[in-house]
Amino acid sequence: MDAKTWNEKYPVGTAVVVRRDNGDELHTTTRSEAWTLDSGHDVVKVHGIAGGYKLDRVKPDVKKNLSPRPSLKGKGAMRKAGVL
């Protein structure tokens, strides 16, 4: 997926799973919009990793992004969520 398409589908803060160089998976969130490097690689910044990470190694965490719900703890949060 290219950076433009990624940004249209996934806002900053999206929960993702990153496949690290050693094969381990990191469950984290994005901290930037995606962009294209001069080399042509599409990358995005994620929490827990310095710099941009190639989009072909970053996938949306479907389980965490299916039904995001606002926290309804306290009246302030309920007002912010539009419940009150």
Buried (B, 14 or more C-beta within 10 A) or exposed (E): BEBEEBBEEBEEEBBBBBBEEEEEEBEBBBEEBBBEEEEEBBBBBBEEBEEBBBBEBBEBBEEBEEEEEEEEEEEEEBEEEEEE
